[in-house]
Amino acid sequence: MRHSNAGKKFSRTPSHRKALLRNLAKALLSHGRIRTTEAKAKDLRGIVEPLITLALRNDLHARRQAYRVLGSHSLVKRLFDEIGPVFVGVPGGYTRVVKLAQPRRGDNAPLAFIELTRKPGENPLSAKEKSSKATEVSKTTEPVAAQKPKPVKANAEGSSAEDKAGASVKPRRTPKKVEPAPEAE
């Protein structure tokens, strides 16, 4: 039984598994979104989210701890200078796993995207500020009932295409006539 044994083994040795998760973490932090199997994505959260928590501390010891996992000074700099400030004030949940509908073609493994919930360079507004701005915008816009409807063009028969089909209908395209190329004698 595997009581109190967290994480998947992925049919790999411990060193190979550690290298796999480190490389996935590096790819996620450099690209912001990667596609992998569902199990790897869920296991990767346990590596990336503590790294972002370290970035929120932003001290020398935290940088050294992040370097132990990432092994790249440029990636640690990006984590602390670009990714960390975006998540200031967020209590957790820095990543999201989105399952894909189509499994992997070769072995039918379920695929998923793992991505950061906020993009680096994005304005780090809290959810309350975003929702309050959305309500301000909706208050300033004109209500739907007060907006004027757009005129509908009529067909040759006199009734509109929207009346017939219930939705907009595209006109049929006629095929182009292709003339044969002149033969060289």
N, C-alpha and C positions, 0 to 999 in steps of 0.2 A: 504494500500500500504506500501511497505517496503523501501521507499526512504531513502537513507543515513544510511541504516542498513547493515553493512558489516558482512559477515560470515553466516554460516548455523546454524540452531538450533539443528539439529540431533534428534529432538523429546526428548530433555533432558532439565532438569532445568539448570539454569545458573551455579550452583555449580558443577553439574554432568558433564556438557560440559567442564568446566574449568579443572576438574580432568582428563577427558578423553584426552584432548589435552596435558596436562602436562605429562601424562603417555606415550603418543605416542612420545612426544619430548624426554623423557628420554630413551625410547627404541631406537629411531633413533640415538641419540648421543652415546649410548653405543654400538650399533651393526653396525651403518653406513648405514644400509639398512633394511627397513621393508616393509611388504605387508599389505595393508589395502584397504578400499574402496577409490574410486577416489575422492569423495567429502571430506573425512577426510584428505586425502593426500594433497589436494590443500589448505585446511584450515590450516593444520599443518605448511605449509611454513611460514605463518605469525607469528608463534611462534619461529621456529628454526632459521630463517635467522637473526632476531634481536639478538638472543643469540650469533650467530657467530660474528656479528658486535661488540657486547660487548667484545667478546674474542679478537678481533683485537685491542681494546683500551688497554686492559691488565693493568688496575689499580685496586686499592682496591675497589673503588665504583662500578666499572663494575662487579667485582667478587661478591659483595654483591647483586647487582641487578640480576645476573644470579642465585644466590642461592635462591632468592625469588621465582623464577619460578621452578627450578629443585629440591630444597630441599635436596640435597645430596652433601656433601663436596667432595667426591671422583669423582662425575660426573662433578662438577665445575672445579676441578683440571684437569681432562681429557680434558674438553672443552678448557681451557686456555693454557694448556701445550702441547697437542697433536693436537687437531683439529684446533685451532686458527692459529698457525704458518703455517699451510699448505695453508691457504687462504690469506696470506700476499700479498698485491698488487692486489688482486682481488676486483673489484668494486661492486660485488653483484652476485646473481645467485649461491648461495652456495648449493642449492638442485635441484634435478631433479625429475620429476614425469613421470614414464614410465607406460603407460596403458597396462594392460594385455588383451590378446585376449579372454580368457575364463572368463565368469562371475562367481560369487560365486554360489556354487551348490544349497544351500538351498533357497535363495530368489532372485537369478539372479541379484544381485547387481554388478555393474562394479567394478572390482578390479584394483589396480595399485601398483607399487613399488614406494616408495619415498626413495631416496638415496642421500648421499653427493656427489657432483661432483668430489671431490678429496678425496682420502683415507688417513686417518691418517698414518703417517710413510712414505708416498710417498714423493719423492723428490719435493719440491715446486718450480719447474721451471715454468717460465712464458710460455705462448703459443708460443711466438716468439722464445724462446730458443729451445723449442721442435721442432718447424717446421724447424729451421735452422739446428738442429742436424739431422733431417730426410733427408734434402737435402744433407748434407755432406755425409751421409751413402749411398744415392742413387748415388752420384757422384763417390764414391770409388768402388762401385760394378760394375761388368762387364755388358755391355749391353746385352739384351736378344738375339739379333741377333748373337753376338759373342759366346754365349754359345753353347756347343756341345749337339746335341740331344741324348737322351738315346736310346740304341738299343732296338728293339722290338722283343720279342721271337715269333717264328712262331709255329702254330699248326701242327698237324700230316699231314694235307692236304697241308701245305706249305704256306698258307696265314695267316696273323696275326689275332688275335682275334679283335684287334682294327680296322682293316680294315673292318671287317664284320659288327660290331655293331656301329662303330663310337666312342666308348668309351671302357674303360677297362671292361672286362667280367670276373666274378669270375667262376672258375670251379665248376661244380655240385658236391654236396656231396652225396655219396652213403650211404644209411642207413646201420647201423651195424646189423649183424645177431645176434639175441638173441636166445641162446639155452635154452630150458626148464630146470628147476632145477631138479636134480634127486629126485625121490620120495623115501621117507623113508618107509621101510616095517616093 
